[in-house]
Amino acid sequence: MSIKTRLLLMNFLEFFVWGSWLISLGGYMIVTLHFTGGEVGAVYATMGIASLFMPALMGIVADRWVNAEKVLGSLHIIGAVLLIWASTITDYRTFYLIMLLNSMAFMPTIALNNTVSYIILEKKGFDIVKDFPPIRVWGTIGFIVAMWMVDFLGWTKSPMQLYVSAGSGILLGLYAFTMPACTRVKIEGIRSFISALGLDAFVLFKRKKMIIFFLFAMLLGASLQITNAFGSPFLDDFKNLYPDSFGVKHPNLLISFSQISETLFILTIPFFLKRFGIKNVMLMSIFAWVFRFGLFAYGNPGPGLYLLVLSMIIYGMAFDFFNISGSLFVEKEADIKIRASAQGLFMLMTNGIGAYLGGTISGLVVDYFTSATGEKNWHNIWLSFAGYALVLGIIFPLVFRYKHDRNALEAVKH
């Protein structure tokens, strides 16, 4: 088996582990475990909490003491054991604690998966920029395959989804130990600690433009977990109105169109960035979130199915345009000495603080629009989220000053 094929399989399994439960766990918690919206949001917010510090800490471990592929494998095995434990739990407090520990084990593996891939490709003489993206796209495919598998087997409201994730996690954990050794490189202690946490990138906050950018990165990061947490419960609530509809019978399959759209929109980003510039591409992302939530507000699995499908298609623009264009913006604006730390700070604001706030606040919004009998007003819930994104879309172009420079963008690309 070629090294590219081995890395392809590793990336496939990395996101298969996540896709097995990320989209459907909200439905399992609400329908089967009878958790409240706030409790579901809090469980999803554990990923934001873990992202605040665990990727940095595990990065230091991989830099200083243990090879990256061994850290990757160990964390996946630990996470798998925790998911098996979680599958037996029905009370919220214990479930929350276990999923927090699982997030602490899993979230660092996303960066470690990339690190292992980069090191091995570099050692084998491959061009990382050219050869890694076609490998990484199989991660998204793995995510989609896992969603479809759980859906077709009828496990979207069952703890079996956690067993699927745990099984693939153990497989990946053992597989990671067989990867070529990613030997450690000696680096300056205090510098590596500060860089790993992204602290030296805080110098960017001296510039008003960057303060505004990172603030909006955090606020948009809050949007990422909303449909992950509540998309499946939303579709399940139509089971009495449209019991035989595609969306009710196969919620994961319907939502997976979002990930398919994501892979397609990635290919359009170079054109949009060159033609419209980073500021306008990010603005497109914000308004794509408005339509993403707005179409959910007016769609349903029956005659309104086409609106939900449109929402899934728009998700690719909403998710990719801000994350990738934002990363390019940070790459251009940061000094070469702190670029890695600046990217870490960008991820901290979006996947850390933003994801935590999104998970927590969205749960409170769902509970606010839930009646005493447990009936949820999904129309108002989704309109609230759409209104939130709309406010961001109105304010962003007024406060964020940036002039498109095609030559500067070409410099970043090369």
C-alpha positions as CSV (number, residue, x, y, z in Angstrom):
1,M,0.0,0.0,0.0
2,S,1.4,3.4,-1.0
3,I,2.0,6.0,1.6
4,K,-0.6,8.3,0.0
5,T,-3.2,5.5,0.3
6,R,-2.2,4.9,3.9
7,L,-2.7,8.6,4.7
8,L,-6.0,8.7,2.7
9,L,-7.3,5.8,4.9
10,M,-6.1,7.6,8.1
11,N,-7.9,10.8,7.1
12,F,-11.0,8.8,6.1
13,L,-11.2,7.2,9.6
14,E,-10.4,10.4,11.4
15,F,-13.6,12.0,10.3
16,F,-15.6,8.8,10.1
17,V,-15.2,8.7,13.9
18,W,-16.7,12.2,14.2
19,G,-19.4,11.8,11.5
20,S,-20.8,8.7,13.3
21,W,-22.4,10.9,16.0
22,L,-21.8,14.6,15.5
23,I,-25.0,15.3,13.5
24,S,-27.3,12.6,15.0
25,L,-26.4,12.9,18.7
26,G,-28.7,15.8,19.3
27,G,-31.7,13.8,18.2
28,Y,-30.6,10.9,20.4
29,M,-30.3,13.2,23.4
30,I,-33.6,14.9,22.9
31,V,-35.8,12.0,21.6
32,T,-34.3,9.0,23.5
33,L,-32.6,10.5,26.6
34,H,-35.2,13.4,26.9
35,F,-32.6,16.1,27.5
36,T,-33.6,19.8,27.3
37,G,-32.3,22.1,24.6
38,G,-30.0,23.7,27.0
39,E,-28.5,20.4,28.0
40,V,-28.0,19.4,24.4
41,G,-26.4,22.7,23.6
42,A,-24.1,22.3,26.7
43,V,-23.0,18.8,25.5
44,Y,-22.1,20.2,22.1
45,A,-20.3,23.2,23.8
46,T,-17.8,20.7,25.3
47,M,-16.1,20.7,21.9
48,G,-15.5,24.4,22.3
49,I,-14.2,24.0,25.8
50,A,-11.8,21.3,24.8
51,S,-10.6,23.3,21.8
52,L,-9.5,26.1,24.1
53,F,-6.5,24.2,25.5
54,M,-6.3,20.5,24.6
55,P,-4.9,20.8,21.0
56,A,-2.2,23.1,22.3
57,L,-1.3,20.8,25.2
58,M,-1.2,17.7,23.0
59,G,0.8,19.6,20.4
60,I,3.5,20.3,23.1
61,V,3.4,16.6,24.1
62,A,4.0,15.6,20.4
63,D,6.7,18.2,20.0
64,R,8.7,17.3,23.1
65,W,8.1,13.8,24.4
66,V,6.0,11.4,22.2
67,N,5.8,11.0,18.5
68,A,2.8,12.6,16.9
69,E,1.4,9.3,15.4
70,K,1.5,7.7,18.9
71,V,-0.3,10.6,20.5
72,L,-2.9,10.4,17.8
73,G,-3.4,6.7,18.3
74,S,-3.5,6.9,22.1
75,L,-6.1,9.7,22.1
76,H,-8.4,7.8,19.7
77,I,-8.3,4.7,21.8
78,I,-9.1,6.8,25.0
79,G,-11.9,8.5,23.2
80,A,-13.4,5.2,22.0
81,V,-13.5,3.8,25.5
82,L,-15.3,7.0,26.7
83,L,-17.9,6.7,23.9
84,I,-18.6,3.1,24.9
85,W,-19.1,4.3,28.5
86,A,-21.4,7.1,27.3
87,S,-23.6,4.7,25.4
88,T,-24.6,3.1,28.7
89,I,-25.5,6.4,30.4
90,T,-28.9,8.0,30.5
91,D,-28.6,10.9,33.1
92,Y,-27.4,14.3,31.9
93,R,-24.7,15.1,34.4
94,T,-22.7,11.9,33.9
95,F,-23.3,12.0,30.1
96,Y,-22.0,15.6,30.0
97,L,-18.9,14.7,31.9
98,I,-18.1,11.7,29.7
99,M,-18.6,13.8,26.5
100,L,-16.4,16.6,27.9
101,L,-13.7,14.0,28.5
102,N,-14.3,12.6,25.0
103,S,-14.0,16.1,23.5
104,M,-10.7,16.5,25.3
105,A,-9.5,13.3,23.7
106,F,-10.9,13.9,20.2
107,M,-10.5,17.6,19.4
108,P,-6.7,17.5,19.5
109,T,-6.7,14.6,16.9
110,I,-7.9,16.9,14.2
111,A,-4.7,18.9,14.3
112,L,-2.6,15.8,15.0
113,N,-4.0,14.1,12.0
114,N,-2.8,17.0,9.8
115,T,0.5,17.1,11.6
116,V,1.2,13.4,11.0
117,S,0.1,13.8,7.3
118,Y,2.4,16.8,6.8
119,I,5.5,15.2,8.4
120,I,5.1,11.9,6.5
121,L,4.5,13.6,3.1
122,E,7.5,15.9,3.7
123,K,9.7,13.0,4.6
124,K,8.7,11.1,1.5
125,G,9.5,14.1,-0.7
126,F,5.9,15.1,-1.6
127,D,4.6,18.6,-2.1
128,I,2.3,19.2,0.9
129,V,0.4,22.1,-0.8
130,K,-0.3,20.0,-3.8
131,D,-0.6,16.5,-2.4
132,F,-2.4,17.0,1.0
133,P,-5.8,18.4,-0.2
134,P,-6.7,15.4,-2.3
135,I,-5.9,13.2,0.7
136,R,-7.8,15.5,3.2
137,V,-11.0,15.5,1.1
138,W,-11.3,11.8,2.0
139,G,-11.9,13.0,5.5
140,T,-15.1,14.7,4.4
141,I,-16.0,11.6,2.5
142,G,-15.5,9.5,5.7
143,F,-17.7,11.9,7.6
144,I,-20.5,11.5,5.0
145,V,-20.1,7.7,4.8
146,A,-20.4,7.5,8.6
147,M,-23.6,9.6,8.6
148,W,-25.1,7.5,5.9
149,M,-24.2,4.3,7.7
150,V,-25.8,5.4,10.9
151,D,-28.9,6.6,9.0
152,F,-29.5,3.5,6.9
153,L,-29.0,1.2,9.9
154,G,-31.7,3.2,11.8
155,W,-29.3,4.2,14.6
156,T,-29.8,8.0,14.6
157,K,-31.8,7.9,17.8
158,S,-29.8,4.9,19.3
159,P,-26.6,4.6,21.3
160,M,-25.4,2.3,18.6
161,Q,-24.0,5.4,16.8
162,L,-21.6,5.7,19.7
163,Y,-20.5,2.1,19.2
164,V,-19.9,2.8,15.5
165,S,-17.7,5.7,16.4
166,A,-15.9,3.8,19.2
167,G,-15.2,0.8,16.9
168,S,-13.7,3.0,14.2
169,G,-11.8,5.0,16.8
170,I,-10.1,1.8,18.2
171,L,-9.3,0.8,14.6
172,L,-7.8,4.2,13.8
173,G,-5.9,4.2,17.2
174,L,-4.2,0.9,16.4
175,Y,-3.6,1.9,12.8
176,A,-2.0,5.2,13.8
177,F,0.7,3.2,15.7
178,T,1.7,1.5,12.4
179,M,2.3,4.8,10.6
180,P,5.9,5.9,9.8
181,A,7.6,7.5,12.9
182,C,7.0,11.3,13.2
183,T,10.2,12.0,15.1
184,R,10.3,14.9,17.5
185,V,12.2,18.1,16.8
186,K,13.9,20.0,19.6
187,I,12.7,23.6,19.9
188,E,13.0,26.3,22.4
189,G,10.9,25.5,25.5
190,I,9.2,28.8,26.4
191,R,8.9,29.8,22.7
192,S,7.1,26.5,21.8
193,F,4.7,26.8,24.7
194,I,3.7,30.4,23.8
195,S,3.5,29.6,20.1
196,A,1.4,26.5,20.7
197,L,-1.1,28.5,22.7
198,G,-1.1,31.2,20.1
199,L,-0.1,33.8,22.7
200,D,2.5,35.5,20.7
201,A,-0.1,36.2,18.0
202,F,-2.0,38.5,20.4
203,V,0.2,41.2,19.1
204,L,-2.3,41.4,16.2
205,F,-4.8,42.9,18.6
206,K,-2.8,46.1,18.5
207,R,-4.4,46.8,15.2
208,K,-8.1,47.7,15.1
209,K,-8.7,45.8,11.9
210,M,-7.6,42.6,13.4
211,I,-9.6,43.1,16.6
212,I,-12.7,43.5,14.5
213,F,-11.8,40.4,12.4
214,F,-11.2,38.1,15.3
215,L,-14.4,39.4,17.0
216,F,-16.4,38.4,14.0
217,A,-14.5,35.1,13.7
218,M,-15.7,34.3,17.2
219,L,-19.3,35.4,16.5
220,L,-19.5,33.4,13.3
221,G,-17.9,30.4,15.0
222,A,-21.0,30.4,17.2
223,S,-23.0,29.5,14.1
224,L,-21.1,26.3,13.4
225,Q,-22.6,24.0,16.0
226,I,-26.3,25.2,15.8
227,T,-27.4,22.9,13.0
228,N,-25.1,20.2,14.1
229,A,-26.9,20.1,17.5
230,F,-30.5,20.8,16.5
231,G,-30.8,19.8,12.8
232,S,-31.8,16.2,13.6
233,P,-34.2,17.0,16.5
234,F,-35.9,19.6,14.2
235,L,-36.5,16.9,11.5
236,D,-37.7,14.4,14.0
237,D,-40.4,16.7,15.2
238,F,-42.2,16.3,11.8
239,K,-42.6,12.5,12.4
240,N,-46.4,13.0,13.1
241,L,-47.0,15.3,10.1
242,Y,-44.8,13.6,7.5
243,P,-44.0,10.2,8.9
244,D,-43.1,8.7,5.5
245,S,-41.1,11.6,4.3
246,F,-37.4,11.4,3.3
247,G,-36.2,13.9,5.8
248,V,-37.9,12.2,8.8
249,K,-36.9,8.7,7.7
250,H,-33.3,9.6,6.8
251,P,-32.3,12.8,8.7
252,N,-28.6,12.1,8.5
253,L,-28.8,11.5,4.7
254,L,-30.6,14.8,4.2
255,I,-28.2,16.7,6.4
256,S,-25.2,15.1,4.7
257,F,-25.9,17.1,1.6
258,S,-24.3,20.0,3.6
259,Q,-21.0,18.1,3.7
260,I,-21.3,17.2,0.0
261,S,-21.9,20.9,-0.7
262,E,-18.8,21.8,1.4
263,T,-16.5,19.7,-0.8
264,L,-17.9,21.4,-3.9
265,F,-17.6,25.0,-2.6
266,I,-14.0,24.5,-1.6
267,L,-13.2,24.2,-5.4
268,T,-14.9,27.6,-6.1
269,I,-13.0,29.6,-3.4
270,P,-9.9,30.5,-5.6
271,F,-12.3,32.1,-8.2
272,F,-14.3,34.0,-5.6
273,L,-11.3,35.3,-3.7
274,K,-9.6,36.5,-6.9
275,R,-12.7,38.1,-8.3
276,F,-14.3,39.7,-5.2
277,G,-11.6,39.8,-2.4
278,I,-11.5,38.4,1.1
279,K,-13.9,41.0,2.6
280,N,-16.7,40.3,0.2
281,V,-16.2,36.5,0.3
282,M,-16.5,36.6,4.1
283,L,-19.6,38.8,3.7
284,M,-21.1,36.2,1.4
285,S,-20.5,33.6,4.1
286,I,-22.3,35.7,6.7
287,F,-25.4,36.1,4.5
288,A,-25.2,32.4,3.5
289,W,-25.8,31.7,7.2
290,V,-28.8,34.0,7.1
291,F,-30.3,31.9,4.3
292,R,-29.1,28.6,5.9
293,F,-31.2,29.3,9.0
294,G,-34.0,31.2,7.2
295,L,-34.6,28.2,4.9
296,F,-34.8,25.9,7.9
297,A,-37.4,28.3,9.4
298,Y,-39.7,28.0,6.4
299,G,-38.8,24.4,5.2
300,N,-40.2,21.1,6.2
301,P,-39.7,17.4,5.2
302,G,-43.0,17.5,3.3
303,P,-43.8,20.1,0.6
304,G,-41.1,22.3,2.0
305,L,-38.3,19.7,1.4
306,Y,-36.8,21.8,-1.4
307,L,-36.2,24.6,1.0
308,L,-34.2,22.3,3.3
309,V,-32.2,21.0,0.3
310,L,-31.4,24.6,-0.6
311,S,-30.3,25.2,2.9
312,M,-27.9,22.2,2.7
313,I,-26.4,23.5,-0.5
314,I,-25.9,27.0,0.9
315,Y,-24.1,25.5,3.9
316,G,-21.0,24.9,1.8
317,M,-20.7,28.6,1.2
318,A,-21.5,29.5,4.8
319,F,-18.9,27.2,6.3
320,D,-16.1,27.2,3.8
321,F,-16.0,30.8,2.6
322,F,-15.4,32.3,6.1
323,N,-13.1,29.5,7.4
324,I,-10.8,29.3,4.4
325,S,-10.8,33.0,3.3
326,G,-10.4,34.0,7.0
327,S,-7.4,31.7,7.3
328,L,-5.9,33.3,4.2
329,F,-6.5,36.7,5.6
330,V,-4.7,35.8,8.8
331,E,-1.8,34.3,6.8
332,K,-1.4,37.6,4.9
333,E,-1.7,39.9,7.9
334,A,0.5,38.1,10.3
335,D,4.3,38.5,10.4
336,I,6.1,35.4,9.1
337,K,7.4,34.7,12.6
338,I,4.0,34.3,14.1
339,R,1.9,32.9,11.3
340,A,1.5,29.5,12.9
341,S,0.5,31.1,16.2
342,A,-1.9,33.4,14.3
343,Q,-3.6,30.4,12.7
344,G,-3.9,28.9,16.2
345,L,-5.5,32.1,17.5
346,F,-8.0,32.0,14.5
347,M,-9.0,28.5,15.4
348,L,-9.2,29.4,19.1
349,M,-11.7,32.2,18.3
350,T,-13.8,30.1,16.0
351,N,-13.7,26.4,17.2
352,G,-13.0,27.3,20.8
353,I,-14.7,30.4,22.2
354,G,-17.2,30.7,19.3
355,A,-18.2,27.1,19.3
356,Y,-18.7,27.2,23.1
357,L,-20.9,30.3,23.0
358,G,-22.8,28.9,20.0
359,G,-23.6,25.6,21.7
360,T,-24.5,27.2,25.0
361,I,-26.6,30.1,23.7
362,S,-28.4,28.1,21.0
363,G,-29.6,25.7,23.7
364,L,-31.0,28.5,25.7
365,V,-32.8,29.8,22.6
366,V,-34.4,26.4,21.9
367,D,-35.6,26.2,25.5
368,Y,-37.0,29.7,25.4
369,F,-39.2,28.7,22.4
370,T,-40.2,25.3,24.0
371,S,-43.7,25.2,25.6
372,A,-44.5,23.6,28.9
373,T,-45.7,20.5,27.1
374,G,-42.3,20.1,25.3
375,E,-43.5,21.4,21.9
376,K,-40.8,23.5,20.1
377,N,-41.6,26.5,17.9
378,W,-38.9,25.7,15.3
379,H,-40.0,28.5,13.1
380,N,-39.1,31.2,15.7
381,I,-36.0,29.3,16.7
382,W,-34.5,29.3,13.3
383,L,-35.7,32.9,12.6
384,S,-33.8,33.9,15.8
385,F,-30.6,32.4,14.5
386,A,-31.2,33.9,11.0
387,G,-31.7,37.3,12.6
388,Y,-28.5,36.9,14.6
389,A,-26.6,36.3,11.3
390,L,-28.4,39.2,9.6
391,V,-27.2,41.6,12.3
392,L,-23.7,40.4,11.8
393,G,-24.0,40.8,8.0
394,I,-25.2,44.4,8.4
395,I,-22.5,45.5,10.9
396,F,-19.5,43.6,9.3
397,P,-19.0,45.8,6.1
398,L,-19.5,49.0,8.1
399,V,-16.8,48.3,10.7
400,F,-14.4,46.1,8.9
401,R,-12.2,48.2,6.6
402,Y,-10.3,46.2,4.0
403,K,-9.4,46.9,0.4
404,H,-9.0,44.0,-2.0
405,D,-5.5,43.6,-3.5
406,R,-5.2,40.9,-6.1
407,N,-1.4,41.0,-6.1
408,A,-1.3,40.5,-2.3
409,L,-3.6,37.5,-2.6
410,E,-1.4,36.0,-5.3
411,A,1.6,36.4,-3.0
412,V,-0.2,34.5,-0.2
413,K,-1.2,31.7,-2.6
414,H,2.4,31.2,-3.8
